Amino acid sequence: MRMLPRFLRTLAPFVVAVFALSVFVAPVASAAPAFRVLVFSKTTGFRHDSIPAGIAAIQQLGQQNNFAVDATEDDTRFTDANLAQYAAVIFLSATGDPLGTQAEKDAFQRYIQHGGGFVGIHAASDSGYTWPWYGQLVGTYFRQHPAQQNARAVIEDANHPSTQGLPAQFTRFDEWYDFQTNPRPNVHVLTRVDESSYTGGTMGADHPTTWCHTFDGGRSWYTAMGHTTQSFTEPNFLHLLLGGIQTAAGAVPAPACAVTPPPPPTVISLRAHANGRFVTAGSSPLIANATAAGAAQQFDRLDAGNGNIALRAHANNRLVTAENAGGSALIANRTAIGLWETFQLVNNPDGSVSLRAVVNGRFVTAENAGGSALIANRTAIGSWEEFDLIG
């Protein structure tokens, strides 16, 4: 038998070893994503050219940091069942009124109330103007902006995961938003913009641009930066965004974001859950028949003691009474809070509320709303006893 050449005899053990490894060593399975996020970028107002770059950047952040990313502009995906799979929903410059139905808005509200996360990028604050709950989730609404230009971003909290490791100050090019109100009283501010470093800002020395807070059971993180396509290739901005996503998803703790929630709204409207109509008050009995909330649909929410409330109609400045409840309709005709004007506000699992007249323990119903007046005569909560409280 002919001998193998010396160099083949030398290589033979290594060939055998490689062959053995290829046969007996199972491939290493890739790690399952730590969590999943939904990027939502539907627009019914101004549409930003940077949206595709933003989606691609978030997808890359997910690949690099072990979280899964779905992207959509289909608002019908805002259902209880679909949203339940996501640790956070990212509104990527979604403008106007991107959630087209009340059912979709209700599902998103329940998602947050059940512990979900929200990330708002740039024009997410230029959205939901007729949806006060959404404005509170973001922190405030967009008002105006000057021309795009360089400005100096200043870190206020260097310990938050989204800002930790960033320079204390850095200059970048963006569209610098002014807001309708300063969100600082209700949020934890992470970055601000130095208005002395650019022209056209109108908020003054205190001009927050990135913040976080806990709201209505969930987590919220927002940055006004991110107008340009180039933003989504900048290391500083991507670092900021990654920390925002991870903390909103609850994957990384951010205790500083647990700010004290704002007090309940003092002026409210009630919308019957069953038919989506607003309760109207005046000289006639209360009825749920209005398609929009105006002065006749507004009530002052007053403290009636022991956690109870009273409602004072803006239309005539009189208190809503349930006197003779069970036999008579509710009417706004009283000048002082008594037993018949006192209601317990019951929070329902779906985010709606119910009103129980303290004097007789019966729930206010809007059955046949639009054709019949509200009356406090029900012993249990059903669909006609549920109202959306709009603040």
C-alpha positions in Angstrom: 0.0 0.0 0.0 1.3 3.4 -1.0 2.0 5.8 1.8 0.3 9.2 1.9 2.5 12.1 1.3 3.9 13.6 4.4 1.8 16.9 4.2 -1.4 14.8 3.9 -0.4 12.7 6.8 0.1 15.9 8.8 -3.3 17.3 7.9 -5.3 14.1 8.3 -6.1 14.5 12.1 -7.3 18.1 11.5 -9.6 17.0 8.7 -11.1 14.2 10.8 -11.6 16.7 13.7 -13.4 19.2 11.4 -15.6 16.4 10.0 -16.5 15.2 13.5 -17.5 18.7 14.6 -19.7 19.2 11.5 -21.5 15.9 12.3 -21.8 16.0 16.0 -22.0 19.7 17.1 -25.5 21.1 16.7 -25.8 24.6 15.4 -26.3 27.3 18.1 -29.9 28.6 18.0 -30.2 32.4 17.8 -31.6 33.9 21.0 -35.3 34.7 21.1 -36.1 38.4 21.1 -36.3 39.9 24.5 -39.4 41.8 23.6 -41.4 43.1 20.5 -42.3 46.6 19.5 -44.7 48.0 17.0 -43.7 51.1 14.9 -46.8 53.0 13.8 -46.3 55.8 11.2 -49.7 56.5 9.6 -50.2 60.2 8.8 -53.3 62.1 8.1 -51.5 65.4 8.4 -47.9 66.4 7.3 -45.8 63.5 6.3 -42.1 63.4 7.1 -39.6 62.1 4.5 -37.6 60.7 7.4 -40.2 58.0 8.2 -38.6 55.2 6.1 -35.2 56.0 7.6 -36.7 55.9 11.1 -38.3 52.5 10.5 -35.0 51.1 9.1 -33.0 52.5 12.1 -35.4 51.0 14.7 -35.2 47.7 12.9 -31.4 47.8 13.0 -31.5 48.7 16.7 -33.7 45.7 17.2 -31.3 43.4 15.4 -28.3 44.8 17.4 -30.1 44.7 20.8 -32.2 41.6 20.6 -35.8 43.0 20.2 -38.2 42.3 17.4 -39.7 45.2 15.4 -43.0 45.2 13.4 -43.9 48.3 11.3 -47.3 49.3 10.1 -49.5 52.1 8.9 -52.7 50.0 9.3 -54.6 51.4 12.2 -57.0 48.4 12.3 -54.2 46.6 14.1 -55.0 48.6 17.2 -57.1 45.9 18.9 -56.7 44.4 22.4 -55.5 41.0 21.0 -52.9 42.4 18.6 -51.5 45.1 20.9 -51.1 42.5 23.7 -48.0 41.1 22.0 -46.0 44.3 22.1 -44.0 45.7 25.0 -44.1 49.2 23.4 -45.8 51.0 20.6 -43.7 53.6 18.8 -45.5 56.6 17.1 -43.0 57.6 14.5 -44.0 61.1 13.4 -47.7 59.9 13.1 -49.7 63.0 12.5 -53.3 64.2 12.4 -55.7 61.6 13.5 -54.0 58.3 12.6 -56.3 56.1 14.7 -59.5 56.5 12.7 -62.1 55.0 15.0 -63.1 55.3 18.6 -62.7 51.5 19.0 -59.0 51.8 18.0 -58.4 54.6 20.4 -60.1 52.7 23.2 -58.0 49.7 22.5 -54.8 51.7 22.7 -55.9 53.4 25.9 -56.6 50.0 27.5 -53.2 48.8 26.3 -51.5 51.6 28.2 -53.7 51.2 31.2 -52.7 47.5 31.4 -49.0 48.4 31.6 -48.0 49.0 27.9 -45.3 51.3 26.7 -45.4 54.3 24.4 -42.5 55.9 22.5 -43.2 59.2 20.6 -40.8 60.5 18.0 -40.9 64.1 16.7 -44.4 64.7 15.2 -46.0 62.2 17.5 -46.9 65.5 19.4 -48.5 66.8 16.2 -51.3 64.3 16.5 -54.5 63.5 18.4 -55.6 67.1 19.0 -59.2 66.1 19.7 -58.1 63.2 22.0 -57.1 64.8 25.3 -56.0 61.5 26.8 -53.4 61.1 24.0 -52.1 64.6 24.7 -51.5 63.7 28.3 -49.8 60.4 27.3 -47.3 62.4 25.1 -47.0 65.2 27.6 -48.1 68.1 25.5 -49.0 69.1 21.9 -46.9 70.7 19.2 -47.5 74.4 18.5 -45.0 75.7 16.0 -41.4 75.6 14.8 -38.8 77.9 13.3 -36.6 77.0 10.3 -34.5 73.9 10.6 -31.1 74.8 12.0 -28.3 73.8 14.3 -28.9 74.1 18.0 -27.4 72.9 21.3 -29.0 70.0 23.1 -28.4 69.9 26.8 -28.7 66.8 29.0 -30.7 67.3 32.2 -30.6 63.7 33.5 -27.3 62.0 32.7 -28.3 58.8 34.5 -31.3 57.8 32.5 -30.5 54.9 30.1 -31.4 57.0 27.0 -29.0 59.8 28.0 -26.3 58.0 30.0 -23.0 58.2 28.2 -24.0 61.1 26.0 -22.0 64.4 26.1 -23.4 66.9 28.5 -24.1 69.2 25.6 -23.9 68.6 21.8 -24.9 70.5 18.7 -27.1 69.0 16.1 -29.3 70.0 13.1 -33.1 69.5 13.5 -36.5 71.1 13.5 -36.9 72.4 17.0 -40.5 72.2 18.2 -42.2 74.7 20.4 -45.2 73.3 22.4 -48.6 74.5 23.4 -47.7 74.1 27.1 -44.5 73.3 28.9 -44.7 69.6 29.9 -42.2 69.9 32.8 -44.8 69.9 35.7 -46.1 66.4 34.6 -43.0 64.7 33.2 -39.4 64.0 34.0 -37.3 66.1 31.6 -34.2 64.3 30.0 -33.0 66.9 27.5 -33.7 70.5 26.6 -32.6 72.8 23.8 -30.7 76.0 24.5 -32.7 78.7 22.8 -29.7 81.0 22.9 -28.0 78.7 20.4 -30.6 79.2 17.6 -33.2 81.6 16.4 -37.0 81.5 16.4 -37.6 79.6 19.6 -40.5 81.0 21.8 -40.5 78.9 24.9 -37.7 80.7 26.7 -35.0 79.4 28.9 -37.0 76.2 29.9 -37.5 74.4 26.6 -37.7 70.6 27.1 -37.2 68.3 24.1 -37.1 64.8 25.5 -38.9 63.4 28.6 -40.5 60.4 30.2 -43.2 59.7 32.6 -45.6 57.1 33.9 -49.1 57.7 32.8 -52.5 55.9 33.4 -50.8 52.6 34.2 -48.2 52.6 31.4 -44.8 54.1 30.5 -44.2 57.0 28.1 -41.0 58.4 26.5 -41.0 61.2 23.9 -38.4 63.2 22.0 -39.2 66.1 19.8 -36.0 65.5 17.8 -35.9 63.3 14.7 -37.3 65.5 11.9 -34.5 64.8 9.4 -33.5 61.6 7.6 -29.9 62.2 8.9 -31.1 62.0 12.5 -31.5 58.2 12.1 -27.8 57.8 11.3 -26.5 60.0 14.2 -24.9 58.0 17.0 -26.1 60.4 19.7 -29.7 60.4 18.5 -29.7 56.6 18.0 -28.3 56.1 21.6 -31.1 58.4 22.9 -33.7 56.5 20.9 -32.5 53.0 22.0 -32.7 53.9 25.6 -36.2 55.4 25.1 -37.4 52.2 23.5 -35.9 49.9 26.1 -37.3 51.9 29.1 -40.7 52.3 27.5 -40.8 48.6 26.9 -39.9 48.0 30.6 -36.8 46.0 29.6 -34.5 48.5 31.3 -35.6 50.2 34.6 -36.0 53.9 34.7 -37.2 54.8 38.2 -36.9 58.6 37.6 -39.7 58.4 35.1 -42.2 57.5 37.8 -43.4 61.1 38.3 -46.5 62.0 40.3 -49.5 61.8 38.0 -51.4 65.0 37.3 -54.6 65.7 39.2 -57.8 64.6 37.6 -59.3 67.0 35.1 -61.5 69.7 36.6 -63.5 70.1 33.4 -64.9 67.0 31.8 -67.3 65.7 29.3 -69.1 62.3 29.5 -69.5 60.2 26.4 -71.9 57.2 26.5 -69.8 54.1 25.7 -72.7 52.4 23.9 -73.4 55.0 21.3 -70.4 57.4 21.3 -72.6 60.4 22.0 -71.8 63.1 24.6 -74.1 63.9 27.5 -75.8 67.3 27.2 -77.0 69.4 30.2 -79.1 72.5 30.4 -82.7 73.3 31.4 -83.8 69.9 30.2 -83.0 66.5 31.6 -79.5 65.1 30.7 -79.4 63.2 27.5 -76.5 61.5 25.5 -77.2 62.8 22.1 -74.4 65.2 21.0 -71.8 64.2 18.5 -69.2 66.7 19.7 -68.3 68.3 23.1 -69.2 72.0 23.4 -70.1 74.2 26.4 -73.4 72.3 26.8 -71.5 69.0 27.2 -68.9 70.3 29.7 -69.1 69.8 33.5 -67.0 71.0 36.4 -65.8 68.0 38.4 -66.2 68.9 42.0 -65.0 67.1 45.1 -68.1 65.9 47.1 -66.0 64.3 49.9 -65.2 60.7 50.7 -63.8 60.1 47.2 -67.1 61.1 45.6 -67.8 63.8 43.0 -70.5 66.2 41.9 -71.0 67.6 38.4 -71.8 71.2 37.7 -73.0 71.9 34.2 -71.3 74.8 32.3 -74.5 75.5 30.4 -76.3 76.9 33.5 -73.8 76.6 36.3 -76.2 74.2 38.2 -75.4 70.9 39.8 -76.6 67.6 38.4 -79.1 65.9 40.7 -80.4 62.4 40.8 -83.4 63.3 43.1 -86.2 60.8 42.8 -83.7 58.6 41.0 -85.4 55.5 39.8 -88.4 57.5 38.9 -87.1 60.8 37.5 -84.4 61.8 35.0 -81.2 63.5 36.0 -81.3 67.2 35.6 -78.8 70.1 36.3 -80.9 72.4 38.5 -79.3 72.5 42.0 -77.2 75.3 43.5 -75.5 73.3 46.3 -74.1 69.7 46.8 -76.4 67.5 48.8 -76.9 63.7 48.9 -78.8 63.7 45.7 -76.0 65.5 43.9 -73.3 63.2 45.1 -71.9 60.4 42.8 -69.4 57.6 43.2 -67.0 57.4 40.1 -66.4 53.7 39.4 -63.5 52.8 37.1 -64.3 49.9 34.8 -61.7 47.4 33.4 -62.1 48.7 29.8 -61.1 52.2 30.8 -64.6 53.6 30.9 -66.3 54.9 34.1 -69.7 54.5 35.7 -71.6 56.9 38.0 -73.4 55.5 41.0 -75.8 57.8 42.9 -74.7 57.7 46.5 -78.2 58.3 47.8 -79.7 55.1 46.3 -76.7 53.1 45.2 -78.1 52.9 41.6 -76.0 53.4 38.5 -76.7 56.1 35.9 -77.9 54.6 32.6 -78.0 56.1 29.1 -80.2 53.4 27.7 -82.1 54.6 24.6 -79.6 57.5 24.6 -80.6 60.0 22.1 -84.2 59.3 22.8 -84.4 59.0 26.5 -82.9 61.0 29.4 -80.3 59.7 31.8 -81.7 58.1 34.9 -80.1 56.5 38.0 -82.0 53.3 38.4 -79.7 50.3 37.5 -78.4 47.8 39.9 -75.5 46.6 37.8 -73.1 47.9 35.2 -73.8 47.1 31.5 -72.9 48.7 28.3 -75.4 51.5 28.8 -74.0 52.3 32.2 -70.5 52.9 30.9 -69.2 56.4 30.0 -65.9 57.7 28.6 -64.6 60.5 30.8 -63.0 63.1 28.5 -60.9 65.6 30.3 
